[in-house]
Amino acid sequence: MDSFRRADSVHGPRLSLLAGTGGKGCHRRDLALCEGPALVVRGYLTGRAFIAFWLADGRVLAGMNVNVWDANDNIQHLVRSGSTVERAALADLDVPLDQFTTA
């Protein structure tokens, strides 16, 4: 039963995002084949301090903050603004996150 809970916690957010953004429906075992938003990670997955962004057509559809302080306002602005961002710049820790919100 633990493996099912882990699968749901790992794949649940992506499936929810796919459903909410018009991505083609798919079963969680086929997740690698699903069409939908691209994931951009900013930070350190192994250190469990990162921000995950889901992008479509260069626009941030959603963001998830994991142990990164003082980033929520910038994440919310990016999602609400609908402005386009470059994936590489968004993932780059040397580019200040507030740079994307001051345009």
Z-matrix of the N, CA and C atoms (Angstrom, degrees):
N
C 1 1.441
C 2 1.538 1 111.95
N 3 1.318 2 117.68 1 -31.50
C 4 1.460 3 119.90 2 -179.71
C 5 1.522 4 112.24 3 -62.72
N 6 1.331 5 117.21 4 -35.27
C 7 1.466 6 119.16 5 179.92
C 8 1.524 7 110.80 6 -65.92
N 9 1.333 8 118.23 7 -33.10
C 10 1.456 9 120.62 8 177.44
C 11 1.523 10 110.78 9 -68.18
N 12 1.333 11 117.49 10 -41.19
C 13 1.466 12 120.41 11 178.21
C 14 1.512 13 110.81 12 -64.48
N 15 1.329 14 116.89 13 -39.96
C 16 1.454 15 120.16 14 178.90
C 17 1.526 16 109.85 15 -65.07
N 18 1.303 17 117.72 16 -43.93
C 19 1.463 18 120.52 17 179.22
C 20 1.517 19 110.77 18 -60.69
N 21 1.327 20 116.94 19 -40.67
C 22 1.456 21 119.51 20 178.93
C 23 1.522 22 111.60 21 -66.45
N 24 1.330 23 117.58 22 -39.99
C 25 1.462 24 119.49 23 -179.17
C 26 1.520 25 111.72 24 -71.50
N 27 1.320 26 117.30 25 -30.84
C 28 1.463 27 120.78 26 -179.89
C 29 1.524 28 110.74 27 -79.32
N 30 1.330 29 117.17 28 -45.16
C 31 1.458 30 120.55 29 -173.21
C 32 1.524 31 113.92 30 -98.50
N 33 1.312 32 117.27 31 -16.12
C 34 1.461 33 120.02 32 -177.80
C 35 1.518 34 114.26 33 -56.09
N 36 1.344 35 118.94 34 -47.68
C 37 1.468 36 118.85 35 -179.92
C 38 1.522 37 113.35 36 -59.87
N 39 1.331 38 117.39 37 -40.72
C 40 1.465 39 119.41 38 179.96
C 41 1.526 40 110.86 39 -67.27
N 42 1.322 41 117.18 40 -41.51
C 43 1.460 42 119.83 41 178.40
C 44 1.520 43 111.02 42 -63.28
N 45 1.331 44 116.95 43 -40.97
C 46 1.459 45 120.56 44 177.73
C 47 1.514 46 110.96 45 -62.85
N 48 1.315 47 116.72 46 -42.48
C 49 1.455 48 120.33 47 179.70
C 50 1.522 49 110.87 48 -66.01
N 51 1.323 50 116.54 49 -41.03
C 52 1.462 51 119.28 50 177.60
C 53 1.519 52 110.72 51 -60.45
N 54 1.307 53 116.33 52 -44.23
C 55 1.463 54 120.02 53 -179.02
C 56 1.522 55 111.08 54 -65.70
N 57 1.311 56 116.81 55 -38.69
C 58 1.454 57 120.76 56 -176.61
C 59 1.512 58 114.83 57 -78.99
N 60 1.315 59 117.35 58 -15.56
C 61 1.466 60 120.05 59 -177.07
C 62 1.520 61 112.83 60 -115.26
N 63 1.316 62 117.16 61 12.89
C 64 1.447 63 120.03 62 175.54
C 65 1.513 64 114.69 63 83.86
N 66 1.345 65 118.02 64 12.52
C 67 1.458 66 120.26 65 176.39
C 68 1.517 67 110.29 66 -65.63
N 69 1.292 68 115.98 67 154.27
C 70 1.460 69 119.43 68 179.17
C 71 1.522 70 109.38 69 -64.97
N 72 1.316 71 116.38 70 136.76
C 73 1.457 72 121.09 71 179.29
C 74 1.514 73 111.02 72 -66.38
N 75 1.310 74 116.15 73 143.85
C 76 1.447 75 120.38 74 177.20
C 77 1.513 76 108.56 75 -158.01
N 78 1.304 77 115.75 76 161.12
C 79 1.455 78 121.40 77 177.86
C 80 1.515 79 108.40 78 -82.33
N 81 1.335 80 117.22 79 151.08
C 82 1.460 81 119.53 80 -175.20
C 83 1.526 82 113.57 81 -60.68
N 84 1.339 83 118.55 82 -24.01
C 85 1.469 84 119.87 83 177.58
C 86 1.517 85 111.30 84 -70.55
N 87 1.333 86 116.89 85 -21.21
C 88 1.458 87 121.59 86 -179.28
C 89 1.522 88 111.97 87 -101.68
N 90 1.308 89 117.24 88 20.85
C 91 1.459 90 121.39 89 -172.10
C 92 1.523 91 113.38 90 -58.05
N 93 1.320 92 117.23 91 -35.57
C 94 1.467 93 119.52 92 -179.29
C 95 1.524 94 111.58 93 -65.02
N 96 1.317 95 117.87 94 -22.03
C 97 1.454 96 121.93 95 -178.46
C 98 1.521 97 113.00 96 -95.40
N 99 1.313 98 117.13 97 -5.33
C 100 1.470 99 121.41 98 -176.57
C 101 1.514 100 111.15 99 -70.06
N 102 1.306 101 115.10 100 143.19
C 103 1.453 102 120.12 101 171.36
C 104 1.518 103 107.10 102 -90.34
N 105 1.286 104 116.77 103 147.35
C 106 1.454 105 119.62 104 178.97
C 107 1.504 106 110.99 105 160.97
N 108 1.310 107 116.55 106 -166.87
C 109 1.464 108 122.03 107 -177.21
C 110 1.528 109 112.30 108 -60.76
N 111 1.330 110 114.71 109 148.77
C 112 1.465 111 121.68 110 177.49
C 113 1.525 112 109.34 111 -86.63
N 114 1.301 113 116.43 112 141.41
C 115 1.460 114 122.05 113 178.72
C 116 1.525 115 109.50 114 -93.82
N 117 1.338 116 116.27 115 130.28
C 118 1.461 117 122.95 116 174.87
C 119 1.519 118 106.77 117 -123.17
N 120 1.330 119 116.52 118 126.49
C 121 1.466 120 121.27 119 -179.13
C 122 1.517 121 108.75 120 -110.11
N 123 1.323 122 114.84 121 131.65
C 124 1.464 123 122.59 122 178.61
C 125 1.520 124 106.58 123 -119.30
N 126 1.314 125 117.12 124 112.81
C 127 1.457 126 119.74 125 179.79
C 128 1.519 127 111.67 126 125.17
N 129 1.336 128 115.48 127 -149.58
C 130 1.453 129 121.85 128 -170.71
C 131 1.524 130 110.89 129 -124.46
N 132 1.321 131 116.30 130 103.44
C 133 1.460 132 120.14 131 178.42
C 134 1.523 133 111.58 132 -60.81
N 135 1.332 134 116.70 133 -45.48
C 136 1.464 135 119.68 134 -177.32
C 137 1.519 136 111.72 135 -66.65
N 138 1.314 137 117.46 136 -29.85
C 139 1.456 138 121.11 137 177.35
C 140 1.513 139 112.91 138 -86.65
N 141 1.332 140 115.71 139 -1.75
C 142 1.465 141 122.79 140 179.47
C 143 1.522 142 112.21 141 55.71
N 144 1.319 143 114.92 142 41.01
C 145 1.464 144 122.00 143 173.98
C 146 1.529 145 106.72 144 -138.43
N 147 1.329 146 115.73 145 98.94
C 148 1.461 147 119.81 146 -175.79
C 149 1.519 148 110.18 147 -159.09
N 150 1.330 149 113.59 148 167.54
C 151 1.461 150 121.09 149 171.19
C 152 1.521 151 105.91 150 -121.76
N 153 1.312 152 116.06 151 130.56
C 154 1.461 153 121.43 152 176.29
C 155 1.521 154 108.00 153 -104.35
N 156 1.321 155 115.92 154 132.09
C 157 1.461 156 121.91 155 177.08
C 158 1.523 157 108.33 156 -120.51
N 159 1.317 158 116.49 157 141.79
C 160 1.455 159 121.99 158 173.18
C 161 1.515 160 107.33 159 -111.77
N 162 1.347 161 116.17 160 122.95
C 163 1.456 162 122.26 161 -175.75
C 164 1.526 163 111.56 162 -118.73
N 165 1.315 164 114.68 163 146.76
C 166 1.461 165 121.93 164 170.26
C 167 1.515 166 106.73 165 -140.43
N 168 1.312 167 116.27 166 128.76
C 169 1.468 168 122.10 167 -178.54
C 170 1.523 169 111.82 168 54.30
N 171 1.342 170 116.59 169 36.08
C 172 1.454 171 121.57 170 177.52
C 173 1.520 172 115.41 171 78.42
N 174 1.320 173 117.78 172 2.07
C 175 1.466 174 121.88 173 -179.81
C 176 1.523 175 110.24 174 -106.35
N 177 1.326 176 116.12 175 140.83
C 178 1.464 177 121.19 176 179.18
C 179 1.522 178 108.52 177 -79.54
N 180 1.331 179 115.91 178 117.51
C 181 1.455 180 121.51 179 178.90
C 182 1.520 181 112.30 180 -89.87
N 183 1.349 182 115.32 181 -32.40
C 184 1.464 183 120.48 182 -178.17
C 185 1.518 184 109.02 183 -158.12
N 186 1.320 185 114.85 184 158.39
C 187 1.453 186 120.78 185 177.00
C 188 1.514 187 109.78 186 -143.17
N 189 1.314 188 116.12 187 147.80
C 190 1.461 189 121.34 188 179.19
C 191 1.523 190 108.25 189 -134.22
N 192 1.311 191 116.15 190 124.25
C 193 1.445 192 123.44 191 -177.73
C 194 1.531 193 108.88 192 -98.56
N 195 1.331 194 116.29 193 126.95
C 196 1.463 195 121.00 194 177.24
C 197 1.523 196 108.25 195 -125.01
N 198 1.319 197 116.64 196 102.22
C 199 1.465 198 123.61 197 176.05
C 200 1.520 199 114.59 198 59.41
N 201 1.314 200 117.42 199 31.32
C 202 1.462 201 122.11 200 173.91
C 203 1.527 202 105.98 201 -116.66
N 204 1.294 203 116.67 202 115.85
C 205 1.460 204 120.92 203 -173.22
C 206 1.521 205 111.45 204 -84.67
N 207 1.304 206 115.48 205 152.65
C 208 1.468 207 124.07 206 175.48
C 209 1.528 208 113.71 207 60.69
N 210 1.312 209 117.43 208 32.92
C 211 1.460 210 120.21 209 179.63
C 212 1.528 211 112.46 210 -113.64
N 213 1.317 212 117.45 211 -12.80
C 214 1.469 213 119.87 212 -172.32
C 215 1.527 214 113.76 213 -60.46
N 216 1.310 215 118.60 214 -41.22
C 217 1.470 216 120.46 215 179.74
C 218 1.522 217 111.27 216 -61.29
N 219 1.327 218 116.11 217 -43.06
C 220 1.466 219 119.98 218 178.82
C 221 1.525 220 111.56 219 -66.57
N 222 1.320 221 117.24 220 -39.96
C 223 1.468 222 120.50 221 178.13
C 224 1.519 223 110.07 222 -62.55
N 225 1.323 224 116.64 223 -47.31
C 226 1.464 225 120.43 224 -179.77
C 227 1.523 226 111.41 225 -61.41
N 228 1.323 227 116.89 226 -40.61
C 229 1.471 228 119.92 227 178.99
C 230 1.530 229 111.06 228 -63.68
N 231 1.336 230 116.04 229 -42.84
C 232 1.465 231 119.47 230 178.96
C 233 1.525 232 111.79 231 -60.44
N 234 1.309 233 117.01 232 -41.62
C 235 1.467 234 120.82 233 -179.54
C 236 1.525 235 110.09 234 -67.99
N 237 1.310 236 117.02 235 -45.99
C 238 1.472 237 121.25 236 -174.87
C 239 1.521 238 113.83 237 -74.44
N 240 1.325 239 116.90 238 -28.69
C 241 1.463 240 119.76 239 -173.61
C 242 1.529 241 112.77 240 -71.16
N 243 1.315 242 116.82 241 -32.91
C 244 1.457 243 119.58 242 -177.22
C 245 1.514 244 113.82 243 73.45
N 246 1.336 245 117.17 244 6.99
C 247 1.467 246 119.55 245 179.98
C 248 1.530 247 110.21 246 -75.36
N 249 1.318 248 116.10 247 155.92
C 250 1.460 249 120.66 248 -179.31
C 251 1.526 250 110.23 249 -87.06
N 252 1.321 251 115.09 250 147.44
C 253 1.466 252 122.10 251 178.84
C 254 1.520 253 108.51 252 -135.53
N 255 1.317 254 116.00 253 156.17
C 256 1.457 255 121.38 254 175.83
C 257 1.522 256 108.37 255 -87.06
N 258 1.327 257 115.58 256 131.57
C 259 1.466 258 120.64 257 -177.75
C 260 1.523 259 111.88 258 -57.96
N 261 1.321 260 117.52 259 -46.21
C 262 1.461 261 121.00 260 -177.26
C 263 1.524 262 111.44 261 -62.87
N 264 1.314 263 116.85 262 -41.54
C 265 1.466 264 120.71 263 179.48
C 266 1.525 265 110.92 264 -67.57
N 267 1.315 266 117.22 265 -38.99
C 268 1.462 267 121.12 266 179.73
C 269 1.525 268 111.17 267 -64.30
N 270 1.316 269 117.66 268 -34.77
C 271 1.464 270 122.01 269 179.92
C 272 1.529 271 112.69 270 -80.55
N 273 1.323 272 117.77 271 -17.94
C 274 1.463 273 123.19 272 -173.79
C 275 1.528 274 110.89 273 -79.06
N 276 1.328 275 117.07 274 116.30
C 277 1.466 276 121.29 275 179.89
C 278 1.525 277 113.01 276 -68.37
N 279 1.335 278 117.41 277 -17.32
C 280 1.457 279 120.71 278 177.69
C 281 1.527 280 112.23 279 -78.72
N 282 1.328 281 117.18 280 -12.93
C 283 1.457 282 121.49 281 176.33
C 284 1.528 283 107.11 282 -96.51
N 285 1.332 284 117.78 283 115.92
C 286 1.470 285 119.81 284 -178.67
C 287 1.528 286 111.57 285 -58.89
N 288 1.326 287 115.61 286 136.78
C 289 1.460 288 120.26 287 -177.92
C 290 1.515 289 111.60 288 -62.33
N 291 1.322 290 117.94 289 -33.46
C 292 1.466 291 119.95 290 -179.54
C 293 1.534 292 112.36 291 -70.83
N 294 1.322 293 117.75 292 -11.20
C 295 1.467 294 120.61 293 175.31
C 296 1.522 295 110.67 294 -61.89
N 297 1.310 296 117.11 295 -32.62
C 298 1.460 297 121.38 296 -178.63
C 299 1.518 298 112.57 297 -78.65
N 300 1.311 299 117.22 298 -14.63
C 301 1.473 300 120.34 299 -175.62
C 302 1.522 301 113.20 300 -105.82
N 303 1.337 302 117.04 301 -0.17
C 304 1.467 303 119.72 302 -177.87
C 305 1.510 304 112.62 303 -103.78
N 306 1.318 305 116.90 304 9.97
C 307 1.473 306 119.82 305 -178.30
C 308 1.503 307 112.31 306 -72.79
